[in-house]
């Protein structure tokens, strides 16, 4: 384990509060872009925004899984030191999952999907993307959206709409997605219908 | 507000709760938002007030509150009753947060059993204090069974109860904590708000969070979520109507409290939402009991 672990939040109480409210607003109003400051010192390839989400929500009570691209000693040490969260090798045991990029994201069904009797135990997936406002365009609908809302995502999985349909069919089970660009977060909870605009 | 601002307390965590507790509550809130109407268990903490005084709502508020928030707290619509005053002072002391009595100015509104009359707007969060989160509790006392009923969306028992109401009383007799169906899936207890407020739950632009401290449950309605009050085709849901307008502001579209004024049967009906009533009076509206001071005869009804 490296001994030179990079710093986390400078002001943990208030930075985690503002990050949480951005994530809450993102999931409550899917498709809205919520800027967050992020943790600038987070070790690459962990994005500063994804790092802030993890530092805000994870602790010794949550299990964390990260994909191969994030499996560096620096990232593992940073997450372990700043959250104390136990790391799991099996995504089915993950309370939170951090995925480095959309192109290499594992299928949502490989994560914990929750049970009908307690659907809240499913994995929250923090997926790093390249940006919002460019890339593939999607039309979203569902709770949190008055009619429909459009969003463009650069670096989402190519089959995001199909994954969303499969995930939504499981309702009330299913994963919840927090997309983290270099500057902002967008929420795609299990309730959101995702349609790709050709 | 005329009350002096409480001095911020030193030696406490921001908004009273420690960071680990906030994270735990925040995780529950996020899952509640992702599964509208589903009751998410959380590790409710002891608060410096007894269960039944809003410990669920206060924990939710503490977990979301930030330095730039403006907090409003109401108890049955009133900003100036014990529960509301105490909770407002609590967050002034522990979070130095700005407070208001005006609905339009608030970013976070903690409420006991009312939804403000003024329509809420995007960006506002309404935090409900919930005594019994389980709508099926008085029909099926076992938590193990009610959880299975929610898992299977097996809500026949409630429909039978409402039907029995119709058979016995000729109408659905429930007037508060009137059960709703969220997005066609979960049955939810909207907390003991009067059924008058139920239509305000539907497609609200505001985020609505529900906290039950003793029962250790958090649930939520994201903005623009479909919320339907349960009813039958031939006995549709009906909003409570009042025979007289508010005695102070003359409002005919607000929820009214009955106030006994003497021991000879005297009574008056006044707005339960004190901010709404004050705002109307400031705008020149006068009810029957203020008519003589108004000098504005056209508003007297």
Boltz contact constraints between the chains, C-beta under 6 A:
constraints:
  - contact:
      token1: [A, 13]
      token2: [B, 14]
      max_distance: 6.0
  - contact:
      token1: [A, 17]
      token2: [B, 66]
      max_distance: 6.0
  - contact:
      token1: [A, 20]
      token2: [B, 26]
      max_distance: 6.0
  - contact:
      token1: [A, 27]
      token2: [B, 30]
      max_distance: 6.0
  - contact:
      token1: [A, 27]
      token2: [B, 33]
      max_distance: 6.0
  - contact:
      token1: [A, 28]
      token2: [B, 33]
      max_distance: 6.0
  - contact:
      token1: [A, 28]
      token2: [B, 207]
      max_distance: 6.0
  - contact:
      token1: [A, 28]
      token2: [B, 222]
      max_distance: 6.0
  - contact:
      token1: [A, 57]
      token2: [B, 27]
      max_distance: 6.0
  - contact:
      token1: [A, 59]
      token2: [B, 20]
      max_distance: 6.0
  - contact:
      token1: [A, 59]
      token2: [B, 23]
      max_distance: 6.0
  - contact:
      token1: [A, 116]
      token2: [B, 151]
      max_distance: 6.0
  - contact:
      token1: [A, 117]
      token2: [B, 147]
      max_distance: 6.0
  - contact:
      token1: [A, 117]
      token2: [B, 151]
      max_distance: 6.0
  - contact:
      token1: [A, 119]
      token2: [B, 35]
      max_distance: 6.0
  - contact:
      token1: [A, 120]
      token2: [B, 31]
      max_distance: 6.0
  - contact:
      token1: [A, 120]
      token2: [B, 40]
      max_distance: 6.0
  - contact:
      token1: [A, 143]
      token2: [B, 36]
      max_distance: 6.0
  - contact:
      token1: [A, 143]
      token2: [B, 183]
      max_distance: 6.0
  - contact:
      token1: [A, 143]
      token2: [B, 222]
      max_distance: 6.0
  - contact:
      token1: [A, 143]
      token2: [B, 225]
      max_distance: 6.0
  - contact:
      token1: [A, 144]
      token2: [B, 222]
      max_distance: 6.0
  - contact:
      token1: [A, 144]
      token2: [B, 223]
      max_distance: 6.0
  - contact:
      token1: [A, 145]
      token2: [B, 224]
      max_distance: 6.0
  - contact:
      token1: [A, 146]
      token2: [B, 224]
      max_distance: 6.0
  - contact:
      token1: [A, 172]
      token2: [B, 35]
      max_distance: 6.0
  - contact:
      token1: [A, 176]
      token2: [B, 34]
      max_distance: 6.0
  - contact:
      token1: [A, 189]
      token2: [B, 34]
      max_distance: 6.0
  - contact:
      token1: [A, 190]
      token2: [B, 34]
      max_distance: 6.0
